[in-house]
Amino acid sequence: MTVSSSLSLPHFHSSFLSSPLKSLSPAPSSRNFIIQPKPTFYPRIRALELDQNTVIAITVGVLSVAVGIGIPVFYETQIDNAAKRDNTQPCFPCNGSGAQKCRFCLGTGNVTVELGGAEKEVSRCINCDGAGSLTCTTCQGSGIQPRYLDRREFKDDD
């Protein structure tokens, strides 16, 4: 028995499938015709179609996270490295002496007040108590310039 090549099966069309469905019931004249099942097609995973703005937004987000993690790590390593080095930089306000000249008496220890006319009154400076100098407030008298974080006093207000 020969099967004619003009034999066709009814086709069904579906918008969900890319190929038309074929009827699985054989035609009445082709009872001996063996229909082999079609190979199963699995859905393909297609590459994401991203526009330029989406790519830029994702890139900015990833870079922001990287910078947000990288900067604190960088500063921590710099602080650790600075703590290992000796600090020998002389204090800038007192030039390494540990004392500053009094601003009120200009280092003399005495304050001159003009009372009027030709009268002047000389008295001991109340700011430096007559010494003419004060302990440097930047280096606390050590003469060494403190590092940036060492200048701050962190107080627990709790």
Biotite code that builds the C-alpha atoms (Angstrom):
import biotite.structure as struc

atoms = struc.array([
    struc.Atom([0.000, 0.000, 0.000], chain_id="A", res_id=1, res_name="MET", atom_name="CA", element="C"),
    struc.Atom([1.467, 3.340, -0.984], chain_id="A", res_id=2, res_name="THR", atom_name="CA", element="C"),
    struc.Atom([0.690, 6.559, 0.649], chain_id="A", res_id=3, res_name="VAL", atom_name="CA", element="C"),
    struc.Atom([0.122, 9.447, -1.629], chain_id="A", res_id=4, res_name="SER", atom_name="CA", element="C"),
    struc.Atom([2.252, 12.535, -1.090], chain_id="A", res_id=5, res_name="SER", atom_name="CA", element="C"),
    struc.Atom([-0.821, 14.648, -1.605], chain_id="A", res_id=6, res_name="SER", atom_name="CA", element="C"),
    struc.Atom([-2.260, 13.352, 1.647], chain_id="A", res_id=7, res_name="LEU", atom_name="CA", element="C"),
    struc.Atom([-2.531, 16.210, 4.116], chain_id="A", res_id=8, res_name="SER", atom_name="CA", element="C"),
    struc.Atom([-3.631, 16.461, 7.673], chain_id="A", res_id=9, res_name="LEU", atom_name="CA", element="C"),
    struc.Atom([-5.918, 19.179, 8.940], chain_id="A", res_id=10, res_name="PRO", atom_name="CA", element="C"),
    struc.Atom([-4.046, 22.133, 10.471], chain_id="A", res_id=11, res_name="HIS", atom_name="CA", element="C"),
    struc.Atom([-5.058, 24.130, 13.513], chain_id="A", res_id=12, res_name="PHE", atom_name="CA", element="C"),
    struc.Atom([-3.587, 27.552, 14.134], chain_id="A", res_id=13, res_name="HIS", atom_name="CA", element="C"),
    struc.Atom([-2.783, 28.876, 17.568], chain_id="A", res_id=14, res_name="SER", atom_name="CA", element="C"),
    struc.Atom([-1.384, 32.275, 18.535], chain_id="A", res_id=15, res_name="SER", atom_name="CA", element="C"),
    struc.Atom([0.548, 30.647, 21.401], chain_id="A", res_id=16, res_name="PHE", atom_name="CA", element="C"),
    struc.Atom([2.636, 28.346, 19.258], chain_id="A", res_id=17, res_name="LEU", atom_name="CA", element="C"),
    struc.Atom([5.006, 29.142, 16.434], chain_id="A", res_id=18, res_name="SER", atom_name="CA", element="C"),
    struc.Atom([4.039, 26.087, 14.405], chain_id="A", res_id=19, res_name="SER", atom_name="CA", element="C"),
    struc.Atom([0.448, 25.041, 13.580], chain_id="A", res_id=20, res_name="PRO", atom_name="CA", element="C"),
    struc.Atom([-1.102, 22.143, 15.443], chain_id="A", res_id=21, res_name="LEU", atom_name="CA", element="C"),
    struc.Atom([-1.836, 19.024, 13.489], chain_id="A", res_id=22, res_name="LYS", atom_name="CA", element="C"),
    struc.Atom([-4.661, 16.691, 14.179], chain_id="A", res_id=23, res_name="SER", atom_name="CA", element="C"),
    struc.Atom([-3.471, 13.511, 15.811], chain_id="A", res_id=24, res_name="LEU", atom_name="CA", element="C"),
    struc.Atom([-6.353, 11.446, 14.458], chain_id="A", res_id=25, res_name="SER", atom_name="CA", element="C"),
    struc.Atom([-5.328, 9.822, 11.195], chain_id="A", res_id=26, res_name="PRO", atom_name="CA", element="C"),
    struc.Atom([-7.288, 10.435, 8.059], chain_id="A", res_id=27, res_name="ALA", atom_name="CA", element="C"),
    struc.Atom([-9.684, 7.612, 7.126], chain_id="A", res_id=28, res_name="PRO", atom_name="CA", element="C"),
    struc.Atom([-7.663, 6.580, 4.070], chain_id="A", res_id=29, res_name="SER", atom_name="CA", element="C"),
    struc.Atom([-4.354, 6.383, 5.937], chain_id="A", res_id=30, res_name="SER", atom_name="CA", element="C"),
    struc.Atom([-5.109, 3.920, 8.719], chain_id="A", res_id=31, res_name="ARG", atom_name="CA", element="C"),
    struc.Atom([-1.784, 2.123, 8.217], chain_id="A", res_id=32, res_name="ASN", atom_name="CA", element="C"),
    struc.Atom([0.178, 5.386, 8.152], chain_id="A", res_id=33, res_name="PHE", atom_name="CA", element="C"),
    struc.Atom([2.292, 5.736, 11.308], chain_id="A", res_id=34, res_name="ILE", atom_name="CA", element="C"),
    struc.Atom([2.477, 9.198, 12.707], chain_id="A", res_id=35, res_name="ILE", atom_name="CA", element="C"),
    struc.Atom([5.647, 9.827, 14.597], chain_id="A", res_id=36, res_name="GLN", atom_name="CA", element="C"),
    struc.Atom([5.426, 12.364, 17.362], chain_id="A", res_id=37, res_name="PRO", atom_name="CA", element="C"),
    struc.Atom([7.205, 15.626, 16.711], chain_id="A", res_id=38, res_name="LYS", atom_name="CA", element="C"),
    struc.Atom([10.209, 16.362, 18.872], chain_id="A", res_id=39, res_name="PRO", atom_name="CA", element="C"),
    struc.Atom([9.368, 18.412, 21.921], chain_id="A", res_id=40, res_name="THR", atom_name="CA", element="C"),
    struc.Atom([10.413, 22.044, 21.725], chain_id="A", res_id=41, res_name="PHE", atom_name="CA", element="C"),
    struc.Atom([11.300, 23.779, 24.952], chain_id="A", res_id=42, res_name="TYR", atom_name="CA", element="C"),
    struc.Atom([10.957, 27.507, 25.323], chain_id="A", res_id=43, res_name="PRO", atom_name="CA", element="C"),
    struc.Atom([14.156, 29.327, 24.528], chain_id="A", res_id=44, res_name="ARG", atom_name="CA", element="C"),
    struc.Atom([15.670, 31.812, 26.883], chain_id="A", res_id=45, res_name="ILE", atom_name="CA", element="C"),
    struc.Atom([16.294, 34.912, 24.888], chain_id="A", res_id=46, res_name="ARG", atom_name="CA", element="C"),
    struc.Atom([18.888, 37.536, 25.685], chain_id="A", res_id=47, res_name="ALA", atom_name="CA", element="C"),
    struc.Atom([17.532, 40.528, 27.549], chain_id="A", res_id=48, res_name="LEU", atom_name="CA", element="C"),
    struc.Atom([16.841, 43.459, 25.353], chain_id="A", res_id=49, res_name="GLU", atom_name="CA", element="C"),
    struc.Atom([17.978, 46.482, 27.360], chain_id="A", res_id=50, res_name="LEU", atom_name="CA", element="C"),
    struc.Atom([17.954, 50.035, 26.189], chain_id="A", res_id=51, res_name="ASP", atom_name="CA", element="C"),
    struc.Atom([20.811, 52.446, 26.828], chain_id="A", res_id=52, res_name="GLN", atom_name="CA", element="C"),
    struc.Atom([19.179, 54.110, 29.847], chain_id="A", res_id=53, res_name="ASN", atom_name="CA", element="C"),
    struc.Atom([18.710, 50.778, 31.603], chain_id="A", res_id=54, res_name="THR", atom_name="CA", element="C"),
    struc.Atom([22.323, 49.797, 31.014], chain_id="A", res_id=55, res_name="VAL", atom_name="CA", element="C"),
    struc.Atom([23.498, 53.163, 32.358], chain_id="A", res_id=56, res_name="ILE", atom_name="CA", element="C"),
    struc.Atom([21.249, 52.854, 35.421], chain_id="A", res_id=57, res_name="ALA", atom_name="CA", element="C"),
    struc.Atom([22.548, 49.366, 36.215], chain_id="A", res_id=58, res_name="ILE", atom_name="CA", element="C"),
    struc.Atom([26.155, 50.511, 35.722], chain_id="A", res_id=59, res_name="THR", atom_name="CA", element="C"),
    struc.Atom([25.679, 53.522, 37.985], chain_id="A", res_id=60, res_name="VAL", atom_name="CA", element="C"),
    struc.Atom([24.088, 51.331, 40.642], chain_id="A", res_id=61, res_name="GLY", atom_name="CA", element="C"),
    struc.Atom([26.931, 48.819, 40.611], chain_id="A", res_id=62, res_name="VAL", atom_name="CA", element="C"),
    struc.Atom([29.552, 51.582, 40.678], chain_id="A", res_id=63, res_name="LEU", atom_name="CA", element="C"),
    struc.Atom([27.772, 53.312, 43.566], chain_id="A", res_id=64, res_name="SER", atom_name="CA", element="C"),
    struc.Atom([27.849, 50.145, 45.624], chain_id="A", res_id=65, res_name="VAL", atom_name="CA", element="C"),
    struc.Atom([31.531, 49.631, 44.786], chain_id="A", res_id=66, res_name="ALA", atom_name="CA", element="C"),
    struc.Atom([32.419, 53.192, 45.780], chain_id="A", res_id=67, res_name="VAL", atom_name="CA", element="C"),
    struc.Atom([30.286, 52.953, 48.913], chain_id="A", res_id=68, res_name="GLY", atom_name="CA", element="C"),
    struc.Atom([32.299, 49.938, 50.004], chain_id="A", res_id=69, res_name="ILE", atom_name="CA", element="C"),
    struc.Atom([35.669, 51.017, 48.618], chain_id="A", res_id=70, res_name="GLY", atom_name="CA", element="C"),
    struc.Atom([35.998, 54.460, 50.212], chain_id="A", res_id=71, res_name="ILE", atom_name="CA", element="C"),
    struc.Atom([35.536, 53.350, 53.851], chain_id="A", res_id=72, res_name="PRO", atom_name="CA", element="C"),
    struc.Atom([37.929, 50.448, 53.296], chain_id="A", res_id=73, res_name="VAL", atom_name="CA", element="C"),
    struc.Atom([40.494, 52.846, 51.799], chain_id="A", res_id=74, res_name="PHE", atom_name="CA", element="C"),
    struc.Atom([40.212, 55.250, 54.745], chain_id="A", res_id=75, res_name="TYR", atom_name="CA", element="C"),
    struc.Atom([40.499, 52.434, 57.276], chain_id="A", res_id=76, res_name="GLU", atom_name="CA", element="C"),
    struc.Atom([43.735, 51.227, 55.705], chain_id="A", res_id=77, res_name="THR", atom_name="CA", element="C"),
    struc.Atom([45.106, 54.787, 55.584], chain_id="A", res_id=78, res_name="GLN", atom_name="CA", element="C"),
    struc.Atom([44.291, 55.328, 59.268], chain_id="A", res_id=79, res_name="ILE", atom_name="CA", element="C"),
    struc.Atom([45.953, 52.035, 60.186], chain_id="A", res_id=80, res_name="ASP", atom_name="CA", element="C"),
    struc.Atom([49.063, 52.909, 58.156], chain_id="A", res_id=81, res_name="ASN", atom_name="CA", element="C"),
    struc.Atom([49.245, 56.407, 59.687], chain_id="A", res_id=82, res_name="ALA", atom_name="CA", element="C"),
    struc.Atom([49.000, 54.986, 63.199], chain_id="A", res_id=83, res_name="ALA", atom_name="CA", element="C"),
    struc.Atom([52.062, 52.827, 62.505], chain_id="A", res_id=84, res_name="LYS", atom_name="CA", element="C"),
    struc.Atom([54.214, 55.811, 61.430], chain_id="A", res_id=85, res_name="ARG", atom_name="CA", element="C"),
    struc.Atom([55.855, 58.135, 63.944], chain_id="A", res_id=86, res_name="ASP", atom_name="CA", element="C"),
    struc.Atom([54.572, 61.686, 63.934], chain_id="A", res_id=87, res_name="ASN", atom_name="CA", element="C"),
    struc.Atom([57.475, 64.148, 63.888], chain_id="A", res_id=88, res_name="THR", atom_name="CA", element="C"),
    struc.Atom([55.811, 67.169, 62.276], chain_id="A", res_id=89, res_name="GLN", atom_name="CA", element="C"),
    struc.Atom([56.258, 70.274, 64.470], chain_id="A", res_id=90, res_name="PRO", atom_name="CA", element="C"),
    struc.Atom([53.092, 72.027, 65.642], chain_id="A", res_id=91, res_name="CYS", atom_name="CA", element="C"),
    struc.Atom([52.137, 74.844, 63.297], chain_id="A", res_id=92, res_name="PHE", atom_name="CA", element="C"),
    struc.Atom([50.663, 77.427, 65.751], chain_id="A", res_id=93, res_name="PRO", atom_name="CA", element="C"),
    struc.Atom([53.524, 77.249, 68.300], chain_id="A", res_id=94, res_name="CYS", atom_name="CA", element="C"),
    struc.Atom([56.354, 76.283, 65.859], chain_id="A", res_id=95, res_name="ASN", atom_name="CA", element="C"),
    struc.Atom([57.136, 73.209, 67.962], chain_id="A", res_id=96, res_name="GLY", atom_name="CA", element="C"),
    struc.Atom([57.781, 75.072, 71.218], chain_id="A", res_id=97, res_name="SER", atom_name="CA", element="C"),
    struc.Atom([54.618, 73.894, 72.981], chain_id="A", res_id=98, res_name="GLY", atom_name="CA", element="C"),
    struc.Atom([53.742, 77.434, 74.106], chain_id="A", res_id=99, res_name="ALA", atom_name="CA", element="C"),
    struc.Atom([52.036, 80.372, 72.428], chain_id="A", res_id=100, res_name="GLN", atom_name="CA", element="C"),
    struc.Atom([52.482, 84.055, 73.128], chain_id="A", res_id=101, res_name="LYS", atom_name="CA", element="C"),
    struc.Atom([49.564, 85.525, 75.084], chain_id="A", res_id=102, res_name="CYS", atom_name="CA", element="C"),
    struc.Atom([47.232, 87.551, 72.875], chain_id="A", res_id=103, res_name="ARG", atom_name="CA", element="C"),
    struc.Atom([46.272, 90.007, 75.601], chain_id="A", res_id=104, res_name="PHE", atom_name="CA", element="C"),
    struc.Atom([49.705, 91.161, 76.806], chain_id="A", res_id=105, res_name="CYS", atom_name="CA", element="C"),
    struc.Atom([51.608, 90.174, 73.627], chain_id="A", res_id=106, res_name="LEU", atom_name="CA", element="C"),
    struc.Atom([54.078, 88.128, 75.694], chain_id="A", res_id=107, res_name="GLY", atom_name="CA", element="C"),
    struc.Atom([55.087, 90.799, 78.208], chain_id="A", res_id=108, res_name="THR", atom_name="CA", element="C"),
    struc.Atom([53.010, 89.530, 81.124], chain_id="A", res_id=109, res_name="GLY", atom_name="CA", element="C"),
    struc.Atom([51.748, 93.088, 81.802], chain_id="A", res_id=110, res_name="ASN", atom_name="CA", element="C"),
    struc.Atom([48.755, 94.929, 80.404], chain_id="A", res_id=111, res_name="VAL", atom_name="CA", element="C"),
    struc.Atom([48.905, 98.707, 79.962], chain_id="A", res_id=112, res_name="THR", atom_name="CA", element="C"),
    struc.Atom([45.624, 100.581, 80.163], chain_id="A", res_id=113, res_name="VAL", atom_name="CA", element="C"),
    struc.Atom([45.363, 104.269, 79.215], chain_id="A", res_id=114, res_name="GLU", atom_name="CA", element="C"),
    struc.Atom([43.029, 105.957, 81.682], chain_id="A", res_id=115, res_name="LEU", atom_name="CA", element="C"),
    struc.Atom([42.840, 109.345, 80.050], chain_id="A", res_id=116, res_name="GLY", atom_name="CA", element="C"),
    struc.Atom([45.117, 112.237, 79.468], chain_id="A", res_id=117, res_name="GLY", atom_name="CA", element="C"),
    struc.Atom([48.652, 111.128, 80.153], chain_id="A", res_id=118, res_name="ALA", atom_name="CA", element="C"),
    struc.Atom([47.756, 108.594, 82.850], chain_id="A", res_id=119, res_name="GLU", atom_name="CA", element="C"),
    struc.Atom([48.510, 104.893, 82.266], chain_id="A", res_id=120, res_name="LYS", atom_name="CA", element="C"),
    struc.Atom([47.939, 101.949, 84.527], chain_id="A", res_id=121, res_name="GLU", atom_name="CA", element="C"),
    struc.Atom([50.130, 98.854, 84.224], chain_id="A", res_id=122, res_name="VAL", atom_name="CA", element="C"),
    struc.Atom([48.784, 95.618, 85.709], chain_id="A", res_id=123, res_name="SER", atom_name="CA", element="C"),
    struc.Atom([49.559, 91.965, 85.552], chain_id="A", res_id=124, res_name="ARG", atom_name="CA", element="C"),
    struc.Atom([47.828, 90.068, 82.657], chain_id="A", res_id=125, res_name="CYS", atom_name="CA", element="C"),
    struc.Atom([44.871, 88.072, 83.901], chain_id="A", res_id=126, res_name="ILE", atom_name="CA", element="C"),
    struc.Atom([44.893, 85.766, 80.831], chain_id="A", res_id=127, res_name="ASN", atom_name="CA", element="C"),
    struc.Atom([48.390, 84.297, 81.239], chain_id="A", res_id=128, res_name="CYS", atom_name="CA", element="C"),
    struc.Atom([48.752, 85.241, 84.942], chain_id="A", res_id=129, res_name="ASP", atom_name="CA", element="C"),
    struc.Atom([51.857, 87.307, 84.128], chain_id="A", res_id=130, res_name="GLY", atom_name="CA", element="C"),
    struc.Atom([53.763, 84.483, 82.414], chain_id="A", res_id=131, res_name="ALA", atom_name="CA", element="C"),
    struc.Atom([53.539, 85.994, 78.918], chain_id="A", res_id=132, res_name="GLY", atom_name="CA", element="C"),
    struc.Atom([52.755, 82.646, 77.294], chain_id="A", res_id=133, res_name="SER", atom_name="CA", element="C"),
    struc.Atom([50.109, 79.933, 77.354], chain_id="A", res_id=134, res_name="LEU", atom_name="CA", element="C"),
    struc.Atom([50.220, 76.219, 76.673], chain_id="A", res_id=135, res_name="THR", atom_name="CA", element="C"),
    struc.Atom([49.479, 75.585, 72.997], chain_id="A", res_id=136, res_name="CYS", atom_name="CA", element="C"),
    struc.Atom([45.905, 74.398, 72.613], chain_id="A", res_id=137, res_name="THR", atom_name="CA", element="C"),
    struc.Atom([46.642, 72.536, 69.376], chain_id="A", res_id=138, res_name="THR", atom_name="CA", element="C"),
    struc.Atom([49.441, 70.232, 70.577], chain_id="A", res_id=139, res_name="CYS", atom_name="CA", element="C"),
    struc.Atom([48.691, 70.510, 74.327], chain_id="A", res_id=140, res_name="GLN", atom_name="CA", element="C"),
    struc.Atom([52.324, 71.536, 74.940], chain_id="A", res_id=141, res_name="GLY", atom_name="CA", element="C"),
    struc.Atom([53.994, 68.591, 73.185], chain_id="A", res_id=142, res_name="SER", atom_name="CA", element="C"),
    struc.Atom([55.297, 70.631, 70.227], chain_id="A", res_id=143, res_name="GLY", atom_name="CA", element="C"),
    struc.Atom([54.193, 67.875, 67.778], chain_id="A", res_id=144, res_name="ILE", atom_name="CA", element="C"),
    struc.Atom([51.383, 68.564, 65.312], chain_id="A", res_id=145, res_name="GLN", atom_name="CA", element="C"),
    struc.Atom([48.586, 66.097, 66.098], chain_id="A", res_id=146, res_name="PRO", atom_name="CA", element="C"),
    struc.Atom([47.047, 64.120, 63.284], chain_id="A", res_id=147, res_name="ARG", atom_name="CA", element="C"),
    struc.Atom([43.621, 65.143, 62.082], chain_id="A", res_id=148, res_name="TYR", atom_name="CA", element="C"),
    struc.Atom([41.597, 62.616, 64.087], chain_id="A", res_id=149, res_name="LEU", atom_name="CA", element="C"),
    struc.Atom([43.845, 63.033, 67.125], chain_id="A", res_id=150, res_name="ASP", atom_name="CA", element="C"),
    struc.Atom([42.806, 66.700, 67.390], chain_id="A", res_id=151, res_name="ARG", atom_name="CA", element="C"),
    struc.Atom([39.214, 65.781, 68.133], chain_id="A", res_id=152, res_name="ARG", atom_name="CA", element="C"),
    struc.Atom([37.891, 64.756, 71.484], chain_id="A", res_id=153, res_name="GLU", atom_name="CA", element="C"),
    struc.Atom([35.163, 62.200, 71.169], chain_id="A", res_id=154, res_name="PHE", atom_name="CA", element="C"),
    struc.Atom([32.887, 62.363, 74.154], chain_id="A", res_id=155, res_name="LYS", atom_name="CA", element="C"),
    struc.Atom([30.136, 59.927, 74.928], chain_id="A", res_id=156, res_name="ASP", atom_name="CA", element="C"),
    struc.Atom([27.127, 62.088, 75.782], chain_id="A", res_id=157, res_name="ASP", atom_name="CA", element="C"),
    struc.Atom([25.040, 59.203, 77.081], chain_id="A", res_id=158, res_name="ASP", atom_name="CA", element="C"),
])
